[in-house]
Amino acid sequence: MKTYRIAILGCRGRGTAAARAYHAHPRTEIVGLCDLVEERRDTLGDEVNVTARFADLDAMIRQTQPDIVAIPTGTEFHYDLCMRVLEHSVHIEVEKPMCVDLVQADAIIAKAEAKGVQVAVHHQGRVGASMQTIARAFNAGKIGELRYMYGSGKGYYGGYGLMNIGTHMLNNMLHFGKRCQNVVAQLTTGEQPITPKDVVPSPSGMGTIAGEYITATLQYEGNVTGTLLQHRFDKMDTNAYSMELYGSEGRLFWKSGGAWWLPTPHYVPDGTHDRWEALELIYPEHYDGRGSASEADYWFVEEYVNALDEGRAHECSGTEARHIIEMMMGIFESAAYGTGVNLPQADRRHPLLRWREEARLETPADMPRAYWEWLTLE
Ligand SMILES: NC(=O)c1ccc[n+]([C@@H]2O[C@H](COP(=O)([O-])OP(=O)(O)OC[C@H]3O[C@@H](n4cnc5c(N)ncnc54)[C@H](O)[C@@H]3O)[C@@H](O)[C@H]2O)c1
């Protein structure tokens, strides 16, 4: 069995998480690390025992000949780094969101296709233990026919929450909804529907956003609908980050680190009918929970190994990620223009920038990159 050679480009928070999973997996070997900051590549190199450390990504790829390059860097760098790494004809995985608009997403996918390589986007929740468990229960028919889905964020400012957390949730929902055909959304800032003046640069380099509160309805194939909430809360609430599937015969509830089943579609919440059952989580056979790799990052690696073995795309592929960006841009466009948006949209430009331009407003002024500073200013 082939051992896949891995290079990590970016050695801070998410690079460390990725490296721990690739280091732990028996079918992958980290052959090179790259960071502009020497201390970061040394800290990670010492932890995962890799001596091939680089400041220049092209030199790393040339010298270490990886099969996969992981790109866990700030979102504003994803597009340029993906394009530069793909030039070397290697498979990539990039942190979420893949990039910040559809023009970029199309270019990344076209480049990967031209080079004959795969793009995976690090939506580890889509393949982690909770999702494996929910998917198995769903496929076993435990909730009958899917009727609708509900997903929420953690309480970030809506537009930023959409790009940051909504991207994970839309990917989770896509596992069951398959394809989204139409989006209708309501976005408000200061309790009023958004105007072109509410279009701002996102914190953390996630492109252009609008909306403090987002409520979106997604129409999937087969008469399935989904509701996505990205509402700003005064205090962050990570427990709100959850998904529920409503079927003809029951419900499934997903949270990072847990999965539950309710064997009836409706119950009166009077304290006597609460029959939610916790489902036993599914881990890869060789995963050792005592190590430093998170189970979901490990599952993500497991899926990449299986996908490359089988010559197919990763479940969190670039084309899935592009469809998620179509949904996110559709949500912005729907609220801006007050209309439903059919997907995939023909105009690939960022709808909020187009909207502002049509209102004869200049490109939005710069804002702080750090979220809490950004929020104070906004
Ligand atoms: N999947 C998840 O659960 C999850 C969680 C948090 C953040 N994220 C995503 O992860 C990304 C941010 O990751 P992070 O917090 O580790 O970022 P970070 O900015 O803390 O670290 C990125 C590292 O990459 C290095 N780097 C950047 N450009 C480089 C280049 N050209 N050459 C070499 N090194 C370079 C930087 O020096 C830095 O050390 C964002 O896209 C964010 O959305 C994902």
The ligand as an ORCA input file, in Angstrom:
! r2SCAN-3c Opt
* xyz 0 1
  N     -11.250     23.820      9.816
  C     -11.358     24.459     10.972
  O     -11.912     23.960     11.945
  C     -10.745     25.817     11.128
  C     -10.655     26.430     12.388
  C     -10.063     27.683     12.470
  C      -9.588     28.311     11.328
  N      -9.721     27.702     10.102
  C      -9.210     28.306      8.878
  O      -7.795     28.187      8.940
  C      -7.197     29.304      8.280
  C      -6.277     29.997      9.238
  O      -5.368     29.068      9.779
  P      -4.436     29.522     10.997
  O      -5.310     30.104     12.044
  O      -3.544     28.406     11.346
  O      -3.646     30.716     10.262
  P      -2.428     31.565     10.831
  O      -2.440     32.836     10.070
  O      -2.422     31.582     12.318
  O      -1.156     30.712     10.387
  C      -0.770     30.598      9.035
  C       0.704     30.344      8.959
  O       1.053     30.269      7.573
  C       2.254     30.993      7.358
  N       2.259     31.464      5.972
  C       1.385     32.309      5.372
  N       1.736     32.522      4.094
  C       2.835     31.783      3.863
  C       3.684     31.594      2.734
  N       3.437     32.218      1.579
  N       4.751     30.790      2.858
  C       5.009     30.186      4.026
  N       4.268     30.326      5.134
  C       3.187     31.120      5.056
  C       2.206     32.115      8.371
  O       3.517     32.590      8.673
  C       1.540     31.458      9.576
  O       2.465     30.912     10.488
  C      -8.341     30.209      7.851
  O      -8.612     29.959      6.488
  C      -9.495     29.777      8.736
  O     -10.749     29.977      8.127
  C     -10.271     26.469     10.008
*
